[in-house]
Amino acid sequence: MQKSLLILTGHSKGLGRAILDAYLQHDEFEIIGISRTKLGLANPNLTEISIDFGEIDLLETELPKLFPSGDYKEIILVNNAGLIGEIKPVGKLQLDSLRIQLNVNVLAPMYLMNAFVSTFKNSAAQRIICNISSGAASKPVEGWGGYCSTKAALAMFTQVAAKENEEIRFFSVAPGIVDTRMQGEIRQADGLDFPQIERFKNYKENGDLASPESVASKIKYMLENESGFQEVIQDVRSFELPM
């Protein structure tokens, strides 16, 4: 059986872990999981690589081993790793925090996309790049200057890459409001720096947060049925799984 390849960043927790678990159910997929922390799962289809995207120079030296050669049926890159960063207004942001946020949210996925296209441009395999974005990419939110801006930058980079490489499918996908550690960090923000904090606390209290598993299922469905999703910019809240 011809194998498929999934390269997944931020695989150790939250939405990334849910995406990993969904694909581990399929023996035809070889998976490369890239996170700061390894899970240590004893699965022959999973190779884990520990990289801190905050230190972008480390990623540059590791790039060659992240894109193996092989006669694959399908090759998918999911850039899921992301960082909410400091939740503070412009003028109170720390320079080191901004640098790390740019490295994780923008430069790391850009490096990986560039290497993916360079490596697999002439491959006969079906090729898909899926970047996990946010509604914040197109909506300014007080206290999220770094997060909104980095997600917007990645969305635009994805759209440019799609125009340049019509033989590769590109997606920038907003996952909605998901019950992950990032949401916990948002609820811990200072209300003076983040005026919308009560709304986000209410999402949790009212049970309005989507589970990582449900969002992972919709992303997987989209990737498996990519011909039905023509636009680069997608939002999982805009479609339902078939019954």
Solvent accessible surface area in square Angstrom, and as a share of the most:
residue,aa,sasa,rsa
1,M,178,0.80
2,Q,85,0.38
3,K,62,0.26
4,S,3,0.02
5,L,1,0.00
6,L,0,0.00
7,I,0,0.00
8,L,0,0.00
9,T,1,0.01
10,G,14,0.13
11,H,1,0.00
12,S,21,0.14
13,K,90,0.38
14,G,29,0.27
15,L,14,0.07
16,G,0,0.00
17,R,77,0.28
18,A,7,0.06
19,I,2,0.01
20,L,0,0.00
21,D,55,0.29
22,A,17,0.13
23,Y,2,0.01
24,L,30,0.15
25,Q,144,0.64
26,H,61,0.27
27,D,99,0.51
28,E,52,0.23
29,F,16,0.07
30,E,62,0.28
31,I,2,0.01
32,I,14,0.07
33,G,0,0.00
34,I,0,0.00
35,S,10,0.07
36,R,158,0.58
37,T,87,0.51
38,K,112,0.48
39,L,51,0.25
40,G,65,0.63
41,L,65,0.32
42,A,113,0.87
43,N,44,0.23
44,P,135,0.85
45,N,27,0.14
46,L,18,0.09
47,T,79,0.46
48,E,27,0.12
49,I,25,0.13
50,S,60,0.39
51,I,9,0.04
52,D,53,0.27
53,F,14,0.06
54,G,4,0.04
55,E,83,0.37
56,I,22,0.11
57,D,101,0.52
58,L,95,0.47
59,L,0,0.00
60,E,100,0.45
61,T,101,0.59
62,E,46,0.21
63,L,32,0.16
64,P,112,0.70
65,K,120,0.51
66,L,0,0.00
67,F,15,0.06
68,P,44,0.28
69,S,108,0.70
70,G,51,0.49
71,D,121,0.63
72,Y,22,0.08
73,K,132,0.56
74,E,26,0.11
75,I,2,0.01
76,I,2,0.01
77,L,0,0.00
78,V,0,0.00
79,N,7,0.04
80,N,20,0.11
81,A,26,0.20
82,G,30,0.28
83,L,60,0.30
84,I,6,0.03
85,G,22,0.21
86,E,41,0.19
87,I,20,0.10
88,K,63,0.27
89,P,49,0.31
90,V,129,0.74
91,G,78,0.75
92,K,101,0.43
93,L,35,0.18
94,Q,106,0.47
95,L,144,0.72
96,D,96,0.50
97,S,35,0.22
98,L,52,0.26
99,R,110,0.40
100,I,61,0.31
101,Q,5,0.02
102,L,86,0.43
103,N,9,0.05
104,V,17,0.10
105,N,1,0.01
106,V,12,0.07
107,L,61,0.30
108,A,0,0.00
109,P,6,0.04
110,M,51,0.23
111,Y,63,0.24
112,L,0,0.00
113,M,2,0.01
114,N,102,0.52
115,A,15,0.12
116,F,0,0.00
117,V,23,0.13
118,S,87,0.56
119,T,69,0.40
120,F,10,0.04
121,K,87,0.37
122,N,147,0.76
123,S,35,0.23
124,A,114,0.88
125,A,7,0.05
126,Q,79,0.35
127,R,24,0.09
128,I,0,0.00
129,I,0,0.00
130,C,0,0.00
131,N,0,0.00
132,I,10,0.05
133,S,8,0.05
134,S,19,0.12
135,G,35,0.34
136,A,7,0.05
137,A,22,0.17
138,S,105,0.68
139,K,111,0.47
140,P,121,0.76
141,V,15,0.09
142,E,99,0.44
143,G,6,0.06
144,W,18,0.06
145,G,27,0.26
146,G,9,0.08
147,Y,16,0.06
148,C,15,0.09
149,S,70,0.45
150,T,3,0.02
151,K,9,0.04
152,A,39,0.30
153,A,45,0.35
154,L,5,0.02
155,A,10,0.08
156,M,116,0.52
157,F,65,0.27
158,T,0,0.00
159,Q,61,0.27
160,V,66,0.38
161,A,9,0.07
162,A,20,0.15
163,K,167,0.71
164,E,122,0.55
165,N,10,0.05
166,E,154,0.69
167,E,83,0.37
168,I,4,0.02
169,R,52,0.19
170,F,2,0.01
171,F,0,0.00
172,S,2,0.01
173,V,0,0.00
174,A,10,0.08
175,P,15,0.10
176,G,18,0.18
177,I,46,0.23
178,V,10,0.06
179,D,56,0.29
180,T,32,0.19
181,R,158,0.58
182,M,50,0.22
183,Q,15,0.07
184,G,22,0.21
185,E,79,0.36
186,I,2,0.01
187,R,47,0.17
188,Q,153,0.68
189,A,18,0.14
190,D,78,0.40
191,G,36,0.35
192,L,166,0.83
193,D,9,0.05
194,F,0,0.00
195,P,83,0.52
196,Q,39,0.18
197,I,16,0.08
198,E,105,0.47
199,R,93,0.34
200,F,12,0.05
201,K,68,0.29
202,N,67,0.34
203,Y,39,0.15
204,K,88,0.37
205,E,134,0.60
206,N,101,0.52
207,G,62,0.60
208,D,88,0.45
209,L,25,0.13
210,A,37,0.28
211,S,48,0.31
212,P,21,0.13
213,E,110,0.49
214,S,52,0.34
215,V,3,0.02
216,A,2,0.02
217,S,46,0.30
218,K,27,0.11
219,I,1,0.01
220,K,28,0.12
221,Y,63,0.24
222,M,0,0.00
223,L,1,0.01
224,E,103,0.46
225,N,58,0.30
226,E,25,0.11
227,S,80,0.52
228,G,61,0.58
229,F,26,0.11
230,Q,128,0.57
231,E,119,0.53
232,V,30,0.17
233,I,88,0.44
234,Q,24,0.10
235,D,38,0.20
236,V,4,0.02
237,R,136,0.50
238,S,86,0.56
239,F,29,0.12
240,E,140,0.63
241,L,68,0.34
242,P,87,0.55
243,M,234,1.04
